[in-house]
Amino acid sequence: MATLDVGLQERASQFSAEQRKVNDFSIQVATVNGSGSQSANTVLLRSIFQMGVPVSGKNLFPSNIAGLPTWYTIRASKHGWVARKKEIDFLVAMNAETAQEDVMSLMPGAACVYEEPLNLNQLRNDVTFYPVPFDKLVAQVCPEAKLRRLVKNMIYVGVVDYLLGIELAESEKAVAKQFATKKKAAELNMAAVRAGFDYAKATFTKVDPYSIERMNENAGKIIIDGNAAAALGCMFAGVTVVTWYPITPSTSLVESLIDYLKEYRIGPDGKATFAVVQAEDELAAIGMVLGAGWAGARSMTSTSGPGISLMGEFVGLGYYAEIPGVIFDIQRVGPSTGLPTRTMQGDILSTAFLSHGDTKHIMLLPSSVAECFTMAMDAFELAEQFQTPVFVMSDLDLGMNNWMSKPFEYPGQPIHRGKVLSADDLKRLGGFARYQDVDGDGIPYRTVPGTQHTAAAYFTRGSGHNEKAQYSERADDYVHNMDRLAKKFDTARRIVPAPVKEISGTSTVGIIAYGTSHWAVMEAHDQLAKECGVKTDYLRLRAYPFNQDVHEFIRNHDRVYVVEQNRDGQMHELLKLDVAPDQVTKLRRVLHYNGLPIDARSVTDEIISQEGK
Amino acid sequence: MGATTPTPTPAPKTNIVGLTVLDYRGGKSTLCAGCGHNAISERIIDAAFEMGVQPEGMVKLSGIGCSSKSPAYFMSRSHGFNAVHGRMPSVASGVALANHKLMLLGVSGDGDTASIGIGQFVHLMRRNLPLIYIIEDNGVYGLTKGQFSATADLGAKLKTGVINELPPIDTCALAIQLGATFVARSFSGDKKQLLTLLKAAIAHRGTVMIDVISPCVTFNDHEGSTKSYKYLKDHDEPVQDVSFIPSFQNIDVDYDPGTTARVTMHDGSSLRLRKLELDYDATDKVNALKVLAEAHDKGEILTGVFYVNTKAPTFMDLLNVGDQPLGQLPENLVRPPKKVLDEVMAELQ
């Protein structure tokens, strides 16, 4: 074994999935990182999407610029399942280094397109092999030798098109979209697709059972990744100050946002209505967010686990001094540097209580690209309404992969800036106490610097303070203030996005999940009912703190499986802290934490095993 | 004089915005009696009063430490922000991004800047963000009872007898090298020089970095300290004699261009730098670094304006933001219309 191991080996499922061959299978493309395969994979994904077949794509890539193996999994599902399917039905083996292992992990009856010189057809006799002389084909369509490495991948698109029955015209459309601004590149790549298609047509007799047939499930739908969707949400939320430090997998959120802001947020005077600052580190990024939020801007940063750890001290200040700010956590595998390019729901507990002392934070839990969009807007509203840092807990799977979605809806509500007193308000009131609970909801009033009134100013500090924001170490001032902060957090329970009863019936078995685990749970629910006769109800969390619906759901079920993507059952622990003691024993864990997106089969297997069936 | 005829109280002196010096007061200081930091707070009050700064238009920021407590002791009518240790620069940057019309005054200490805060300090200086950054520099940690900070001189002795074995960070040399556009050093005991520098700082647009040696009477004012009142009195070498004429004072003071350099500040004020023994040119960056290094080797503490550049673009210039502060833009400017979303959605289909 080499010292560098970036393989995808998982334990095989003990239950084999029922094989459906039309519009219900998975394709895996194994390539080398940096070979331009991302464009080819996107074209393949879009082609199936345009055929009207529900599809999802997951990029399983290494932490590397070029040279290490990378896989792209496409799943077509007439049922609309978009979670990862761990069984691979159709392999495109382009990477000599992993080809053997890739072939050995295929399901019996699978098909494999491979680079002819790899001689993979010797490996198994229960797999259909289609050898393709990629180098020869690419040389014919791409005279420029240095471009061949990139164009070569488009050839497999054509081969797969022919073998699966994907209409060539759809790939043509997808290529045109992919290279919208580069006409020459579009032509070159399309020639490669056609070369692959023609070669396959002339050479192969279709033997494997997999095919794509036209459906009409995708009318009006869009394809977007979660980070771009969140970026759009931020733009429509009216963000004005963005500070960040690059980190996988959150980088593309801010880079998408920069593109959108430059395009759509230049004022009539030609001036930017935003400022984006690449800070020296995450400490500075969050410091700038708080400075800007304190001074009246809608400010945000985006990061991942290591950045969250660094931001801890400042987030505690934001909580205690009550300063709005939005923090996106595109979670990746920890601890430490972990697996930087793999996915995890690993920062739930540490973020909920981020920083020393008694702190708790509002977290939003998007499970779809549409929620990345809406929850970005929710986060800014909540941050200003509650005058506190608000976290949006996305993950690598959601943030960096392409997902189908209904088009996003324009916000129906105007922007609310929370309890901010103007100079006129102060004239009327005569003054204000920064940390006084005037309305009984725990949320005080604030002023922003620059307010032209002699009573506008107050002193913001992370040290103990009384209602008037004066330094205080008095025991009663401290307790009074901390209790008000707790009350404010309780108020948030009613206001944050409520959980969704995705499946509610009369079952005694409940499932709770959140974020990207949702997609596997929806499919697992179906498998449990159809294959094992186990009926389940399902509640999807959308925010922390939890509201009454969560408590009620647990009360109404005998056993509740909390499905999530981490080792320690982090949301399970948070729920245990929140529910009544007699409810705690009802909660069970279903955990998936190997860095790959959770799949339905793993969830089904684990629940069946715990149900003793 | 009879008890029935009380002396009329003379009306207090007002400045150009109609405020008295009392309007610039802060809370009562809780620092030690005789602390250099209190003298600096007094000079800040005087400078803001004399320059007619509108208190509501200023923001005071600090980190953690004795120095960082001091913004509570001046200008209570200005918003204040006491941030976390060593990280005031990022908060100040955020405030500037949200509202570039505010005047920012950051107060830090030598530990807060040169030890825990050196990372943020360095990047703040690079950005030339419009802000006045004052280091109240006593070479020790006061609140934790007298450990050395990174500006303590080589060979300096603590009260406990501990000798500092590491070279100091010269925050002025760093600031000049990195891009600050007004860099000076002063001494909390030199009322005239410090007040003049602070007034010029208020008139400057860009990053002002003033390192003010401010003796710690409790932990670092003894024999063997290089930051004591006595040591400063013996080793303070001004590089020039500074005077300042605000833009609103229509005074034309004659000066000899042969002996005095005149710097016209952003707001039209005039900073005069009269040569002393050292023929010092405050616009020569490379020379400034050389002079600072040489003085350091001789054990001298140079004070005065080391470097000034009134022409360099500030960070806010580079961001291309409009006149109205970002934090105050109305909804119609920050939320694009529905047709933009429709357009983006159509592209993604």
Interface residues (C-beta under 8 A of the other chain):
Chain A: G220 K221 I222 I223 I224 L232 M235 F236 A237 G238 V239 T240 V241 T243 Y260 Y264 R265 G267 D269 K271 A272 T273 F274 A275 V277 A279 E280 D281 L283 A284 A285 I286 G287 M288 V289 L290 G291 A292 G293 W294 A295 G296 A297 R298 S299 E313 F314 L317 P407 F408 Y410 P411 P414 I415 T447 V448 P449 G450 T451 Q452 H453 T454 A456 A457 Y458 F459 T460 R461 G462 S463 Q470 Y471
Chain B: G27 P55 E56 G57 V59 P71 A72 S76 R77 S78 H79 G80 F81 N82 A83 V84 R87 P89 S90 V91 A92 S93 G94 V95 A96 L97 A98 N99 K101 L102 G119 Q120 V122 H123 L319 N320 V321 G322 D323 P325 L326 G327 Q328 L329 E331 L333 V334 R335 P336 K338 V340 L341 V344 M345 L348 Q349
